[in-house]
Structures are given as C-alpha cells and as structure tokens.
Amino acid sequence: SVTAMVSVLIGVRLSAAQSAIARGPALCAPRVRQLSLGPAVGEPLTDVCKFYAPRALGHGRRRMSTVPATMKAAIVRETGDADVLRFETDVPVPELSDGHVLVKNEFAGINFIDTYHRSGLYARELPFVGGQEGGGQIAAITPKAAEQGFAIGQRVAYSILGTYAEYSAVPAAKLLPVPDNVPMDVAVSCVVQGLTAHYLTTDAHAQLIKPGEWMLVHGVGGGTCQWAAQMARLKGYKVIGTVAEAKAETGRATGCHELIVLKEVAGKSFEDYESVDVVGKVMDITGGTGVKAVIDGIGKSTVDISINSLARRGIFVSFGNASGAVPAFPVLRLIGKSAFVTRPKLLDYTVNREELLMRANEIFGWLGSGELKVSVDRTFPLTAPPEAHKYLEAGKSKGKVLYQI
C-alpha cells in the first residue's frame, strides 16, 4: 500500500539523517556539503536532516522497489582542473516533480562542454553534479509522464544537467525512447554529440550551403565532428575534413571526400593547424572557390583558417573551444566575401519536443540502417571521474567517451 511504502521511505530517510548526526561535529563544519548538495557550508545540521526528510510519493506515482535514498555521483565543489571532480557516495536521489521520471543511468556521456563547466569557463552555481548526457531505464514515474506513454523499465536517453550520477530526474519532454536495435552506449553517445552534429549540418548554416557544394569540417577524428562529417555526406554535401596523423584512419572512416592530415600538438585535443597550409589545400580542392560552410569546434587555432577558407557568401559556424575561445574580431573582416558567422548552441535547435524528436528519429534511423557509424572509444568507471576528463582534454579520444555507472 502507499502507506506502507511511505513508512519504508521514512525509515530509510531517518536512518540516513541519524547516520549523519552520528558522525558528529566533523560533519557540521565544511564537510556538511559533502553529505548534501543542498545546504551551504556551515548551515545547521537540522537543514541537512530536512534535505533527507521523506518525500511524498503522491497519488498514482510509481517506482521500482529498489530505488535507494542516496546515490553515487561525480561532483564539482570548486572549479579547476580535472582533479576537482570528486566521486561521492551519499548524494540524495533527486526529487520527482509531476511530469518527470527517475532514470537509473547505465551510461553518462562526457563532452567538452563538461570540461568548460568544471574549469569555470562556463559558469555554474556550485556545487553541481557534472555531465549533461545520460541514458538507462526508467525507475520511477509520475502520472503526467505516464500519460505521455512512458513506463517503468523503458529504455531512454536524454540531455539535462547533472548526469554523472546513478539517478537523474528527467522531464518527460526531454526523453528519447531508445529503439531495441540501438545499444544504450550508442544511444547515449548520440544525445549531445549526435544532436549537435545534426543541427550543425542541417540548420546552423542557415541553408547557405546546398547539396553538391563543399563543407569544411575540422577535427573529424574526434567525437562530434565524426558524426558531423558523416551527416554532411548523408545530406549531400561534399566534405573536406581535417584530422591529426594519429587519427587519420578514424577520419577516413567518416567517408570525407577529401582529408587534410595534420601533425599533432602533444598532449592537446586538437591538431597543429600551422603544420599544413590548410587554406591553400582547401582552395586547391575547390578550384579556388572556397567552401560554403565551415563547421569549427577547434576555436582559437582555426578562426583565421575558417574565415579565409570561405567562398563568397559562405558561413563560419563556430561551436567549440578545444584550442581556446575564439577571440573578438571586427565584423568588417567579413566584408571580403560578404561572409556570415554564427555561434550556435544545441538548446536553440531543440526548442520543442517535435524538433527534438525530429533530430533524434533521423539519427536513430541512420544508425539502424547502418548509414551512420558511431565509435565508442572508451568507457571509464564513475568511481574515478578525473581520468576521463584528462583523457578527453589530452586529445586521446577517437570517438565517444563515456562513464559506466
């Protein structure tokens, strides 16, 4: 009965709070925040106990019997290098609002934007659970979510903040049902990188490029741009890719029509763009015309190359900062070829559920037909979170990097 379930939850939550009290004064100092993401350092222990108070299930709300009171997660309590990521085991399982589901995560995706949050380049309120890409099975559901057709045990992937954790509370509108023929690690890989590559190659260029015209995609040996190169080709564009020597085989597997191979920058996530005259090669390939669109996630090291590689009325799509943020430049610089520039983000290209599903369904369709190949490069345990960020930032990845939860 509901009464019995509430009684069990009360016992579990009170036990967690009593355990916290039993640990004594040490917890009442700065370590208070290690117990809960809610109270600030130095707040009374009673506030911590409130955070662990039993939550009402609500009429019609259903959950797996195995959902615990606390969970494991990777948390950032101060910004800095990869070592500020901490693995913690006593983080409260998120509350559920109606219209949400609780997902028991199997994998969490690791993306460059996560390193920007962790380092402080993109500001977030501290402390926070890292990540913004996950997937697994629905462990608890609310009535409004059930009305949308979701059920306990269903396989889903999603993108919200705070996915480096055993459980995530996800709005039903954000859920992507995962087809049976798509493995969960692949499904999670497609949520941020796949959807990003999709909007970059279908809409961010504002249709200033047409099928049969040239597109330059930087860094096709890495994660997002492996997807982008393949999708650009599927959309009918002729693709020039740049890639580091060590990732040349990965780059060739994307099916780029032309590949510019560069030397590596040791210990970095990007190629040495001064080792080859990229603009000269682009002009040779395109007969001196240039490309109608550039997809650039490298940033500081490639901004000049990208702009100078454009054809008349071409567009520079800058979406990442692997080598550092793109410095400010005068708009007058674009006058030479009446060029365009945009700095897009995924949220503006998934503004409603219809657009989200349109992108996801096309991606899952390509995956199911074999037209799109996904490379899951490496999976790290959540118990050692800094190692995955170090691996990504050192430029070692040749595909998607994940945490296994």
Secondary structure, DSSP 8 states (H G I E B T S, - for coil): -HHHHHHHHHHHHHHHHHHHHHT-GGGGTTTHHHH-SSS-TT--HHHHHHHTS-----TT-EE-TT--SEEEEEEESS-SSGGGEEEEEEEE-----TTEEEEEEEEEEE-HHHHHHHHTSS---SSEE--S-EEEEEEEE-HHHHHTT--TT-EEEE--S--SBSEEEEEGGG-EE--TTS-HHHHHHIIIIIHHHHHHHHTTTTT-S-TTSEEEES-TTSSHHHHHHHHHHHTT-EEEEEEEGGGHHHHHHTT-SEEEEE-B-TTSSSB-TTSS-HHHHHHHHTTT--EEEEEE-S-TTTHHHHHHTEEEEEEEEE---TTS------GGGGGGGT-EEE---GGGG--SHHHHHHHHHHHHHHHHHTSS---EEEEEETTSHHHHHHHHHTT--SSEEEEE-
